[in-house]
């Protein structure tokens, strides 16, 4: 048996070749391998040349191994699909050559020829439309991206009723994910009929609490839910029932007043039916604001003698009227009272005050009705509160004139309260009280 020294392709050490078995054994690492066809033709009489040829084959094999390894690494990275190039390729490779070949065929039946051309183009278009580019299984839209589960918040109602124009209903979805691969952007918020209600993502908190809003759009029913991008994980569906707006059918002024006097103020109210009408807003108008004016809240003020019609109108145009006449021989005036004390006598710490007009108690902000020629009797009684009260009383009468009726008037009244005992006996407290009657 003749042995030839060669080099191991694994570790570079010398090897021994068994001519009978055609096996090579590494003297260092113990690797064994068969001689290939090229090695079997080695001339053993020229061992040096045989070793050179074997080493050349080993280096070639190692170079091929490096190329394969590099190719495998390149294949590990997903290649981006250029769909537009793919479509162009199909455009020029498949339908055009078929069309040209068939058109050049002079022997084929025309109906069959054009039928095949049309069929080829139809098949091509279907392939182009239905073909989907392949991609990495971790890309957004084709996988779960680390998502384990999606669930509605425990407080979420799975059936809600809304009305068109209502404020959005809000809530959140809880995403259970495995870590950094997950992004809230991977979750789709789906409405099965966005013409009825929309289901919109608003914000994410802590990357797991995904907040949403449901917005009613039009009358009807739909379902909304959250889903992973590939659709494999979904929340329970929420049944959304949207009611149309209930319009006002009628309106009536419920506390109308037919007669008023000058300066009088009355608040009117209106009742809208049905009671569950969506918009019960009322606008108020007067047919003659110079006689009777009305504000946005239904407060009616008599301005001058005559009559006018007050109208209540709903947002959708339903109306109700009431006629008011104004008697200009009487008017309402508002009363204000001010009083001051201008003495420096040390008389009294606690006081009580009685202020009356025509026997009725009055205070600032009170109103009374007057007419030309009316006699107004004003009575004031101021008392010091102690065991032996000191009292001062004054009564004044005022006859209303035409000028008073038109412009208002006032009375300034002095009240003296005399000390009736003790070290201040004989001294008086002096009050000046002004009562104003304003138009």
Helices and strands as residue ranges (DSSP letters): E 5-7, E 14-18, E 23-26, E 32-34, H 37-40, H 47-76, H 83-90, I 91-95, H 96-104, H 110-130, E 147-152, E 159-163, E 169-177, G 184-186, E 187-191, E 197-205, E 209-216, E 220-228, E 238-243, E 250-253, E 259-262, E 265-267, E 270-273, E 282-286, E 292-294, E 299-302, E 306-314, E 319-341, E 351-357, E 360-361, E 367-371, E 375-384, E 390-399, H 402-407, E 409-418, E 428-438
